[in-house]
């Protein structure tokens, strides 16, 4: 694979045309018109209507922040980049957006025409060539380049870094043009996550003008991200090193007039939806631009921060910024699988840096799923709210953890685990589907893989790196609460790994089995043998039953059984129940809904790769949801997925058609390692290159890539990223993990204890529980148990009792309390190591005690 720097004549996102087709997603847009001052100083009448404010495409080409996580005084600014603009600048947390776009407008004052660097409309080519590329593969420094396709005598480049010493974003802008050209910076604000209630101001200075914006009292809302009960009230200052020679705070229609027609307005302030415009360069020249931030609506401090950054110098900030990333990469292990190919190495380093960059600096360990708003050009930005993927999902944290650990960032991996237990875990042991970075739940769905996999994380830290409970900031009690919650709530889950459907999911059950097995080892190490045996016996029971719950023997839609289904609503996989798919998807026979989540059973060490049902299920997957792209093979999430662009390429709006997911190519690579594939297009090494080929010119791996050759007016390219979330942390982590797995010759994140436990056959002790009433007022309740085991545990709501059977039959007293009791009986044969214990389990329930 050869990665080339590429100018592409496109426009990104749904843009103006796309907005008109989706009025329900936006607030009403006010049209502004009136008398304005043109570029030649004459009065002009404008009537260019700005679209309602939205976020931007989820297709980012870069991320920037200083790698100073853990510093006592970190820089708290993050920026992302589309091909044509700086987007969604974040401060003071990675999940709090304060700017929609910062772009440039080039005006030809003689011709009365204008060019925008921002791609306004993917359906309408606008005659501008754009690129956003890494300036160096050793730091997240991005260079954006622009010129008109007809080479109309100008070229603009902008390079960006965040300031290691201050809360500021710095840009170096070089313009090569004629005397008739003027360059304006145009910022569209969204302070404190809202574009609808800002105040913008032009501030005169001795050198010209500065610009500022801050959120108003009208922005106060329960949706605004808060810390300790107080809202973030963000101000920003936009400052040029020589001052803006002309500047204005614009209403959106005025900003649109500047962007599209080069017309100019002159206003000192505006309230509501705010654009800030300042003239940087006339003719040719270099300018430096700074965007500074402050809390408390303190625009003076925000402008002062920007000025201080400029005074210290772009070159100085860039040197320190690059040095910080080089230092970080110096601790990262580059595997041999990519070391000999420069493009694969650059992709690896970019993935490693992005995984570090998306971690918050105020809540360490809280890494977000993606610094993007998927299909953001169709997502209104007026109301303060929570947007996109700017949240911490425990399942995604696990994926990032696996990469951080593999590449040698053990401290980052440790912070990820500590964050889940310290910030996300609730008192009952549950872990929300996702949270704000401060740990407050956002979506409250129950996703049991997101609870179980942190137990694997804790085990891997202890087993691989010696970071046991005496070396971390979470306790055995916290681990135990999570494990007990998984036992009590599983194996069926409220949501499977895609966060959509409830029932018996092979991928979730695989996570539960692995999590409980890992927790059992940690319990045994902590001297909590009873807990260990209960969790281990539960894992064994679910491992024995996963085919009974999740494998259809009758099939549907012509698929040859037996094979794993995506999810089963009950314990009968052959009842043909209807499954109404999320995101506007169809209602299908659940046996007809195929996905590859069962491969987690192989990766986590629960089933061998050559298991006959696994192999047949892989064949069904390839027949059903595989698509070969120009970049290599890719897979859909599942049959009938509705989470993706519409058929015409326009943004997803509650329904659409799911596209191909690059991370699934990486997961398949890990399976093929276990399978021993060493030739053809499915070798793990080939699939690693395929993953890299899915990245864009900024080396960002997307959530989804386009899945067809046929053109649409949106001009998505077959096998390349869409307007969904880019970069997706999970995709970046999967690339890193597969690269290390190729070196190791096997998946690097298979927990050793799980592979050992389920790679060995053991005879279980006998266990028979006698009559157990469903209704009783007795406590304790006498129950007869027959077992040949050396040890018997009886666990009820309030306590666990241990017995040493003398012969095969004994009567145990079971304490009961409350109206509902589940009693667990575990028989175990003595073993030196917990992983070798032979166990059997039975459960009985009293649903009514007559209280």
WOHU-V269414 format. One record per backbone hydrogen bond with DSSP energy under -1.0 kcal/mol. CO is the residue of the C=O (numbers start at 1). NH is the residue of the N-H. If there is no record, write none. Layout:
# WOHU-V269414
co & nh
CO & NH
CO & NH
This chain:
# WOHU-V269414
co & nh
8 & 10
13 & 122
14 & 18
15 & 19
16 & 20
19 & 22
22 & 25
23 & 26
25 & 380
34 & 46
36 & 44
38 & 41
42 & 38
44 & 36
53 & 381
58 & 60
58 & 726
62 & 81
64 & 79
66 & 68
68 & 71
78 & 90
79 & 64
80 & 87
81 & 61
85 & 82
86 & 102
87 & 80
89 & 98
90 & 78
93 & 96
96 & 91
97 & 193
98 & 190
100 & 88
101 & 188
102 & 86
103 & 186
104 & 117
105 & 184
106 & 115
107 & 182
108 & 112
108 & 113
113 & 108
115 & 106
118 & 120
121 & 124
127 & 149
129 & 147
130 & 8
131 & 145
133 & 143
139 & 141
141 & 135
142 & 160
143 & 133
144 & 158
145 & 131
146 & 156
147 & 129
148 & 151
151 & 153
155 & 176
156 & 146
157 & 174
158 & 144
159 & 172
161 & 170
166 & 168
167 & 293
168 & 163
169 & 291
170 & 161
171 & 289
172 & 159
173 & 287
174 & 157
175 & 285
176 & 155
178 & 181
180 & 109
181 & 283
182 & 107
183 & 280
183 & 281
184 & 105
185 & 278
186 & 103
187 & 276
188 & 100
188 & 101
190 & 193
197 & 216
198 & 272
199 & 214
200 & 270
201 & 212
203 & 210
205 & 208
208 & 205
209 & 244
210 & 203
211 & 238
212 & 201
213 & 236
214 & 199
216 & 219
217 & 220
221 & 224
225 & 232
227 & 230
230 & 227
233 & 297
234 & 215
235 & 294
236 & 213
237 & 292
238 & 211
239 & 290
240 & 243
244 & 209
246 & 279
248 & 277
250 & 275
251 & 255
252 & 256
253 & 257
254 & 258
255 & 259
256 & 260
257 & 261
257 & 263
258 & 262
267 & 249
268 & 202
270 & 200
272 & 198
274 & 189
275 & 250
276 & 187
277 & 248
278 & 185
279 & 245
281 & 183
285 & 175
287 & 173
288 & 241
289 & 171
290 & 239
291 & 169
292 & 237
294 & 235
295 & 298
297 & 299
298 & 302
299 & 303
300 & 304
301 & 305
302 & 306
303 & 307
304 & 308
305 & 309
306 & 310
307 & 311
308 & 312
309 & 313
313 & 317
314 & 318
315 & 319
316 & 320
317 & 321
318 & 322
319 & 323
320 & 324
321 & 325
322 & 326
323 & 327
324 & 328
325 & 329
326 & 330
328 & 331
329 & 332
335 & 338
335 & 339
338 & 341
341 & 345
342 & 346
343 & 347
344 & 348
345 & 349
346 & 350
347 & 351
348 & 352
349 & 353
350 & 354
351 & 355
352 & 356
353 & 357
354 & 358
356 & 359
358 & 368
363 & 366
365 & 367
366 & 360
369 & 729
370 & 372
372 & 389
373 & 376
375 & 378
376 & 55
376 & 379
379 & 55
381 & 195
382 & 196
387 & 390
389 & 370
389 & 391
391 & 369
392 & 435
393 & 397
394 & 398
395 & 399
396 & 400
397 & 401
398 & 402
399 & 403
400 & 404
401 & 405
402 & 406
403 & 407
404 & 409
407 & 333
408 & 410
409 & 413
410 & 414
411 & 415
412 & 416
413 & 417
414 & 418
415 & 419
416 & 420
417 & 421
418 & 422
419 & 423
419 & 424
420 & 425
426 & 429
430 & 426
434 & 442
435 & 392
436 & 439
440 & 436
443 & 434
446 & 495
447 & 450
448 & 452
449 & 453
452 & 455
453 & 457
454 & 458
455 & 459
456 & 460
457 & 461
458 & 462
459 & 463
460 & 464
461 & 465
461 & 467
462 & 466
466 & 468
468 & 471
475 & 479
476 & 480
477 & 481
478 & 482
479 & 483
480 & 484
481 & 485
482 & 486
483 & 487
484 & 488
485 & 489
486 & 490
493 & 503
496 & 499
501 & 496
503 & 493
504 & 568
505 & 509
506 & 510
507 & 511
508 & 512
509 & 513
510 & 514
511 & 515
512 & 516
513 & 517
514 & 518
515 & 519
516 & 520
517 & 521
518 & 522
519 & 523
520 & 524
521 & 525
522 & 526
523 & 528
524 & 527
528 & 532
529 & 533
530 & 534
531 & 535
532 & 536
533 & 537
534 & 538
535 & 539
536 & 540
537 & 541
538 & 542
539 & 543
540 & 544
541 & 545
542 & 546
545 & 549
546 & 550
547 & 551
550 & 565
552 & 563
556 & 559
563 & 552
568 & 504
572 & 575
577 & 590
579 & 588
582 & 585
586 & 581
588 & 579
589 & 592
593 & 566
594 & 639
596 & 599
597 & 600
598 & 601
599 & 603
600 & 604
601 & 606
601 & 607
602 & 605
608 & 611
611 & 615
612 & 616
613 & 617
614 & 618
615 & 619
616 & 620
617 & 621
618 & 622
619 & 623
620 & 624
621 & 625
625 & 636
627 & 634
629 & 632
632 & 629
634 & 627
635 & 661
638 & 641
641 & 658
642 & 644
645 & 657
646 & 649
650 & 646
655 & 653
660 & 705
661 & 664
662 & 666
663 & 667
664 & 668
665 & 669
666 & 670
667 & 671
668 & 672
669 & 673
670 & 674
671 & 675
672 & 676
672 & 677
680 & 683
683 & 687
684 & 688
685 & 689
686 & 690
687 & 691
688 & 692
689 & 693
690 & 694
691 & 694
692 & 695
696 & 699
700 & 696
701 & 728
704 & 722
705 & 660
706 & 719
712 & 715
717 & 720
720 & 706
723 & 58
723 & 375
725 & 703
726 & 60
728 & 732
729 & 733
730 & 734
731 & 735
732 & 736
733 & 737
734 & 738
735 & 739
736 & 740
737 & 741
738 & 742
739 & 743
740 & 744
741 & 745
741 & 746
751 & 755
752 & 756
753 & 757
754 & 758
768 & 786
774 & 847
774 & 848
781 & 814
783 & 812
784 & 770
785 & 810
786 & 768
791 & 828
792 & 803
793 & 826
794 & 801
795 & 824
799 & 796
801 & 794
803 & 792
808 & 787
810 & 785
812 & 783
814 & 781
821 & 846
823 & 844
824 & 795
825 & 842
826 & 793
827 & 840
828 & 791
833 & 836
834 & 837
838 & 829
840 & 827
842 & 825
844 & 823
846 & 821
848 & 776
